Amino acid sequence: MNESAGFQFRRPNPKDGPAVTALIASCPPLDRNSAYCNLLQCTHFADHCIIAEREGRILGWVSGYRPPSDPDALFVWQVAVAADARGQRLAGRMIAALLDRPQAQGVSHLITTVTADNRPSRAMFEGLARKWATALVEEPLFDRETHFAGAHATEWQLRIGPIPASGLAQTRHHLDQEV
């Protein structure tokens, strides 16, 4: 188990599924995946997901995976932080901890999708790109009309990288100092 500013970071397990589902539900505008999807993330994708807890309570969640078509990247699927844990740079610390894992060896880019109106998420990813002093390239990935039949906003892909190895150590230190 990894620690950062009073939080314990760990790999999820299937017993975490209900708490992860509840955390995501408490963090609009995140899409509510099915409980089954969250269970799969806690098992099949656990190497690229992370839980932050304090005093046994799950306060943060990042889900991700390495896309088979882009193995040098880590795709960050969802980032959820409980309301009472926000403002502590927890999301960035969880992502840095994920990138520290042996399973992330060889990752040179971080990718995610974000809607145009999700300012907190955009700000966090833009902040990581600045801290790593690397590029952030944005392009539409899933269009509102073409892919969502008008029922969901366009998802913009953010691709950050290349991520310098020294940048990860600096990010962890910098984020821990800002708490």
C-alpha positions in Angstrom: 0.0 0.0 0.0 1.3 3.4 -1.0 0.7 6.6 1.1 0.3 10.2 0.1 -0.6 13.0 2.5 -2.7 10.9 4.8 -4.3 8.8 2.0 -3.5 5.2 1.4 -3.4 4.2 -2.2 -4.0 0.6 -3.2 -5.1 -1.7 -6.0 -8.9 -2.3 -6.0 -10.5 -5.7 -5.4 -14.0 -7.1 -6.1 -15.2 -6.2 -2.6 -14.7 -2.5 -3.4 -17.2 -2.6 -6.3 -20.2 -1.3 -4.3 -18.2 1.5 -2.7 -16.8 2.5 -6.1 -20.2 2.5 -7.7 -21.5 4.7 -4.8 -18.6 7.1 -5.1 -19.0 7.5 -8.9 -22.8 8.2 -8.3 -21.9 10.9 -5.9 -19.7 12.7 -8.5 -21.8 14.1 -11.3 -21.3 14.6 -14.2 -19.5 11.2 -14.2 -21.3 8.6 -16.2 -22.8 5.9 -13.9 -21.4 2.6 -15.2 -23.2 -0.5 -14.2 -22.2 -2.2 -10.9 -21.0 -5.1 -13.1 -18.7 -2.7 -15.1 -17.2 -1.4 -11.8 -16.6 -5.0 -10.6 -14.8 -5.8 -13.8 -12.6 -2.7 -13.3 -11.9 -3.9 -9.8 -10.8 -7.3 -11.1 -9.8 -7.5 -14.8 -8.5 -3.9 -14.9 -7.2 -3.6 -11.3 -3.6 -3.2 -12.3 -4.5 0.2 -13.9 -7.1 1.3 -11.3 -6.4 2.8 -7.9 -8.3 3.5 -4.7 -7.5 6.3 -2.3 -8.8 5.7 1.2 -8.4 7.3 4.6 -9.5 5.6 7.8 -11.0 2.7 5.8 -13.2 5.0 3.7 -12.8 5.1 -0.1 -12.5 8.7 -1.0 -10.9 8.5 -4.5 -11.0 6.3 -7.5 -9.2 6.3 -10.9 -10.0 3.7 -13.4 -7.8 3.1 -16.5 -6.3 0.6 -18.9 -3.6 0.3 -21.5 -5.3 0.3 -24.9 -4.2 -2.7 -27.0 -4.1 -0.4 -30.0 -1.8 2.1 -28.1 0.2 0.1 -25.6 2.5 3.1 -24.8 -0.5 4.9 -23.3 -2.5 4.7 -20.1 -6.2 5.6 -20.8 -7.8 7.2 -17.7 -11.4 6.2 -17.9 -12.8 7.9 -14.8 -11.6 10.0 -11.9 -13.8 10.3 -8.9 -13.0 12.2 -5.6 -15.5 12.4 -2.7 -16.7 15.9 -2.0 -14.9 16.1 1.4 -11.5 15.0 -0.2 -11.5 17.6 -3.0 -9.0 20.5 -3.1 -6.2 18.2 -1.9 -4.8 17.3 -5.4 -5.8 13.7 -4.8 -6.6 13.0 -8.4 -3.2 14.0 -9.6 -1.5 12.0 -6.9 -3.5 8.9 -7.7 -2.6 9.2 -11.4 1.1 9.7 -10.5 0.9 6.6 -8.3 -0.7 4.6 -11.1 2.2 5.6 -13.4 4.7 4.5 -10.7 3.4 0.9 -10.8 5.4 -1.8 -12.6 2.4 -2.4 -14.8 2.8 1.1 -16.2 6.4 0.5 -17.4 6.7 1.8 -20.9 3.8 4.3 -20.7 4.8 7.5 -22.4 1.4 9.1 -22.8 -1.7 9.6 -20.7 -5.0 9.8 -22.6 -8.5 10.5 -21.5 -11.8 11.8 -22.8 -13.6 14.8 -21.3 -16.6 16.8 -22.3 -16.1 20.5 -23.0 -18.1 21.6 -19.9 -16.2 19.5 -17.4 -13.9 22.2 -16.2 -12.5 20.5 -13.0 -11.4 17.4 -15.0 -9.9 19.5 -17.8 -8.1 21.7 -15.3 -6.6 18.7 -13.5 -5.3 17.1 -16.8 -4.0 20.5 -18.1 -2.2 20.9 -14.7 -0.5 17.5 -15.1 0.7 18.5 -18.6 2.1 21.8 -17.2 3.8 20.0 -14.3 5.3 17.5 -16.7 6.2 20.3 -19.2 4.8 18.3 -22.0 2.2 18.6 -24.8 -1.5 18.2 -24.4 -3.3 17.5 -27.7 -7.0 17.7 -27.9 -9.3 16.4 -30.5 -12.9 15.1 -30.7 -13.2 11.4 -30.2 -16.9 10.6 -29.9 -19.2 13.2 -31.5 -22.5 14.1 -29.9 -24.6 13.4 -33.0 -22.5 10.7 -34.8 -21.8 8.5 -31.8 -24.3 9.5 -29.1 -27.4 10.2 -31.2 -27.6 13.6 -29.5 -28.0 12.1 -26.1 -24.5 13.0 -24.7 -22.0 15.8 -25.2 -19.0 15.3 -27.5 -16.2 13.5 -25.7 -12.8 15.2 -26.4 -9.7 13.1 -26.3 -6.8 14.7 -24.4 -3.4 13.1 -25.1 -0.6 14.2 -22.8 3.0 13.4 -23.4 5.6 12.3 -23.7 5.7 12.0 -20.0 9.3 12.4 -18.7 10.3 9.9 -16.0 11.7 12.8 -14.0 8.4 14.6 -14.3 6.6 11.9 -12.4 8.9 12.2 -9.4 8.6 15.9 -9.4 4.8 15.7 -9.7 4.5 13.4 -6.7 6.7 15.7 -4.6 5.0 18.9 -5.8 1.5 17.5 -5.2 2.4 16.3 -1.8 3.8 19.6 -0.8 0.7 21.6 -1.9 -1.7 19.7 0.4 
